[in-house]
Amino acid sequence: MKIINGGVCAAKGFTAAGVHCGVRKNKTKNDIALIYSEALANAAAVYTTNLVKGAPIEVTKKHIANGKAQAVICNSGNANTCNANGVQVAEEMSEITAAALGIDKTDVIVASTGVIGQPLSIEPIKKGVPMLVSALGDNSTEAAYGIMTTDTLVKEIAVSFEIDGVECKIGGIAKGSGMIHPDMATMLVFITTDCAISAPLLQKALSGDIKDTFNMVSVDGDTSTNDTVAVLANGMAGNNEITEEDDNFKTFMKALNTVTVYLCRCIAADGEGATKLLECKVKGAKDLLTAKKVAKSIICSSLTKAAMFGADANWGRVLCAIGYAKCDVDVTKVDVSFKSVKGEIAVCESGSGVDFSEDKAKEILLENEIEILVNLNDGEFDATAWGCDLTYDYVKINGDYRT
């Protein structure tokens, strides 16, 4: 398995495009994206658990109920959520896209992201779709730009792997910077592969993977209304279709996980206003649920996040977050250390502070990628969660996000 270029266009038969059509006022930014497969693909998706859901989710669920899709259309700048005519607009988006591509409208995945509660006009999209179709090509990056809102970095990756000696490829793009606290996925993630895998196993692979990847990311504790992770597998690599949970399925799962973990780290590092990627690794838990809940609690702690922003080795905030994680943890056994490219420093052993160099700790915490290492010393289970620091800019960005 190796990292390759191409994003969602790396796999055979997939093209993409991104343009500005007018949903957003800023004409310098793409605001609509299209991903297209030459062949009808098996499809799988997971969605937000928020009771308030964007209209595109309702439409997409209906469209891919048969496990099939051939295109993804997504706009940024407007979430098409809490609008009386939202479903109608989402259906129109799929109809316009399908007509331009010559496919069935039920084979189109629809997504939107941006401001909640503002009507989405279909007119810019009518103008944008023909431009997208004309621009289809090896344009994964342009599509990635087209789904961004407050993101500052393009998030895309692709890897190659082998199934029974046949080279397969899988790639993805993502957007997500704020309103990131999912319980199924993250903001928007679109993944393509030319590997032949049945729709049921594709869904099983995705649903299993997100438990340890996108479910373990938090930027600000807010779960989005439009979270969607969708995967299209068109089988054009030519491998024998994966229909059983055998070694080939495990290989596919590893490739999928390589893509999703990378995108998780990108999303966390690009949290709104963030200056640092935080990776919390918990080990020594008595069970997997405890390891996950502790790691997520630490990553979600506003006080811990603020301390990391200030390069303050305030390990007491880590212990505090463990204490309210509602897990059966013996805090008198807990060890904590901080790590970066500048080294590692132990700050807590057996639930109590230890002497350490504040200067060395600050040097470690001034880096832009920080590991918070926790050993519960109570078992053999481990988990990892990703987040970011909490900065002044987060409030600035969200204080006037709509206006």
N, C-alpha and C positions, 0 to 999 in steps of 0.2 A: 504494500500500500504506500502511495506517495502523494504528496501535495502537488497539484497541477494548476495551471491557469484556466480561466474560462468561466468560473462561476456557474450560473444556471445554463450556460451555453456549452459547457464542457462535454456533456453527454450527447451522444449521437441523436440527431433529429430535433434538437431544441434550439430555437432562436428567441431573441428578446429585443425589446426596444423601450426607450423612455424619452418622453418629450414634454414640453410645456404646452398645455392646451388652454389655460385660463381659469382653472379652478382656484389657483393661487394668484394673488396680485403680482407677486415678484416674478417678472418675466425671465429672470436669469436662472430660475430653478425649475427642473422637471417636476411635473405634478401628476403624471399618469404613466403607468408602465404596463407592458404586455409581455407575457411569456407564452410561447406557442410550441406545440409538439406536432411534427409531421404526421405521426400516427396517434390514434386514440390510445390513451394511457390508462393504466390502473391508477386509482387515486385514493388517497387517505388524508384525513385531516383531524385536528383537534381544535377546540375552541375555548373561549373564555368561560369561566364559571360565574361571572358577574350576571346577576338577574337582569340588568339593563344591557341588552345586546344590540349591536349595530345591525341594521336591516340586511346588509350583505351576508351576514352569517346565516340568517333564515333562508335566504335564497341559495347560498352555497350548499347548505345541508341538504336541501331538496334536490339540487342538481346532482350531487355526487352520491346520493343514496344507493345508486346502482354500482358504486365503486369505479366509475369511469369519468375522465375529464380529458380535455385536449388543449385548454388555454386558461390563462389566469389574467384577469384585468383588474388593475388596482389604481385608485387615485389617492393622492395625498392632499392635505389642506382642508379636508372636510370629512368627518367620520360617518356621515349619513346615519346618524343615531338620534333617536327621539324625535323623528320627523314623521308626520302623519302619512306622507307619501313615500316614505323611505323604501319600502319593499318594491313599489312601482318603479322607482328610479333605479334600484339595483337590478331589477328584471330588465329594464330598458338598456342598462349598461351591457348586460349579457346578450341581449338581442342585437344590439348594434355591433358588438364584437363578433358574434357568430355570423352575422350577415357579411361582414367584411372579410372574414376568414373562410366562409363557405362551409361552416360546420353547424351542428345543432346547438341551440342556445342552452340546452341542458348539459352540454359538455364544457361549459364555461364556469370557472371559479371566479367569484366576484369578491372584492375586498375594498375597503375604504379606511382612511385614517386621517385624523386631524381634529378640528374643533367639533365638539358635541353640541347638538341642539340647533344648528343652523341649517336651513334647507339647502340641499345640493341641487344645483341646476344641471339638467341633462345637456344643455346646449354646448358648453365647452367640451364635454365628452364626445358629443356627436362630431365635433370638429377634430378632436384629438385622435380618435380611433383610426381614421384613414391614414393620418400621419404616422401612427404607430405601425400599422401594417406595412406601409411603404418602407419604414426604417428597420423592419425585422432583419436581424443578422446576429453577428457575434457581439452583442451589445449588452452583456450582463451588467456592466458597470452603469450604463445609462439607465437601465431598468432599476438598479439599486438606488440611484439618485431619485428616480421617479416616485419611490415609496417613502422617502425620508420626510420627516417633519422637523423636529428640533435636533435631529441627529447632526453631528458634525463630521462623522467619519462614515465612509462607505463600508458596508459589512458584506463580504462575499468570500467564498472559498470553494474549492473543488478538489476531489481526490480520485485517484484511479485505484482499482483493485481487481483481483482475478476470481472468477467463479469457474471451476473446472477448466482452467487454462485459457478462458476467454476474458479479455480485458473489458471491464465495466467502469463506468464513471458516475460519480454523484457530485452534485454541486448545489450551493444554496446562496440566497441573498436574504438579508434581514433588515428590519428597521425596528428601532426601539431605543428610547433615550429617557423618557419620562413616563409616568403611569405604568411602572413596571413592578408588579408584585403578583405574578400569575399563579394559578393553581391548575394548570394544564399546559400552558404554552408560554408565549411571550407576545410582544406586540404583533408583528407580522413577519412570518418566515415562509419562504417558498423554496422548495427543494425539488430538484429534477434528477432523474437517473435513467440510464438506458438499460439497466439491469432488468431482466425478466423475473418478476416476482408476483405471485397472485395477490389480488386485492385484499383478501382477508389477512394474509401474512404481512402485507405492507402496512395495514392498519395496526396489526399486533406489534410490529416492529416500532412504529411511531409512538403508539400509546405506551409501550414499555420504555422507550428511550426517554421520553419527556419527564418521567418521574425523577430521573437523576440529572437532568440537564435544565431544560427551561423552567421546570417547577422549582429549581434551586437558585433562581436569579431574583434579586430584588434591588430596585433602585430607590424607591420612595414609599413603599407600602401601599400603593394604589393599584388595584387591579383594573386593567383597561376593559372597555366595553366591546372592543373589536378584535381582541386577541385571536389569531388564527395561525396555525402551522399546517401547511398543506404540502403533500408530496405527490409527484407524478412520476410513474415508472412506465416507460413506453416499450421496453423490451427490445430495443433496436440494437443492443450489443450482440444479441444472438445466442446468449447462453440458454441452457435448458431452464425452463421456468422453475423458480423456487416455490415448491408447494408444500414442503414439510419443514419442520424445525430441526434441520440437520446441520452439518458443518457449513454448508453454503449459506444457510440462514444466519449462522453465527458470524460468518465473514461479512455478510451484508450489514448486520447489526453493528459490527465494528466500524465499517465505513460510514454508516449513518451517524454513529456516535462521534466520530472524528469531526464531521461537519457540524453537528449540533453543539458540541463542547466549544469549538472555535467561535461559533456565532454567539454563544452564551457569554464568553469572555469579552467579545467585541461590544455586546450590548451593555454589559456591566461597566466596562471601561469608558463608554461614551454616555454614561448617565448624565442627565441634565446638570450642567455646572460642574461636573466631576473633574477632578485632577488626578485621581488615583483609582486603579483597579484593586479591589479587595477580594482575596480568595481565602475563605475560611475552611480549613481542613480539620475535621474532628475524627479522632480515632479512639479506640478503647471503649466503645459504647457497648452496653449489654444487648442491644438489638438495633436493627437498622432504623426503625422509626425514631428512636432516641437520638441517634447520630444525626439524622436529617433535621429534626426539630431544633436541636441545639445549634447546628451550623446555621440554619435559617434565622434563628432568633438573634444570633450575634450579628449577622449581616444586616438584619433589619433594625438594629439598635441605633436610633438617631444619635445618642450620646457617643457610642463607639465610632460611628461614622464621622462625627464632628471631631473627635479626638484624632482620628487618622488624618483628617484634613490639616489639623494643627501640628502633626508629627509629635503628638503627646502620647507617651507610652502609658496611658491610663488604663492598666489592665483590670482595675476594679470594675470598669464598665463592661468588660467582657464577662467577668464573673456574674455581674448583675443580670446580664442578658441570659446567661445559662440558668440562673436562679428562677427567672419567670417563664422559662420555656415549657413549664408544666410537664416535666419529665422526672422520672425517678432516678435522680442523679445524686451521688454522694459528693458534695462540693468539697469535702476535706481531702479528696483524692485528685482533684483537678490540677493539671499543669498547663501553663500558657506560655507561649513564646511568640515573638514577632520575627519575621524573616523577609529579606529582600536581597537584591544582588550585592548589597553592602554587608551581608552577613546575617547571623541569627543571634537573638538574645533571649534568654529565659527571664521572665518577669514574675512568674508565679509558680510555686511548687506546693503540692498538697493543699491547695486552697489558700495559701498564704503568700505574701510578698517575699521576694528575695532581694538581696543587694545586687544592683546592676548599675552600669554606667548610663546616666541620663544622656550624656553626649553621644555615646555609641548608639543608644536607642533612637535618638533623634536622627542620626545619620542614616540609620536603617529605614526609618519611617518617612524620610524626605523623598524616597524614590517613588516612581509612579506605578509600581506594582508591589503590593504588600501581601504577605501571607500571614494570616492569624492562625497559629497552630495550637490546637487544644487536644490534650490527652485526658480522657475521663478515667482511664486506668480501672475499667470496670467490665471489660469484655473484649470482643474481637471484631466489632463492626465499625465501619467508618463511612463518612459522607463528606461531600464538598459542596459549598455554596458560594455564589459570586455576587458581589455588590460593588459599591463605590463610596467615596467619601461624601460628606454633606457640606456644601459650600455656600457662601453668600449668593453666588450666581444662581443657585437653584431657586431661591426665593425671587430673584429678579426676573428669571425666565417665566415663572409661573404666576407672578403678580400681575402681569399684563398679557398673558398668553392669548386671550381672546381679542382684546382691544388694541 
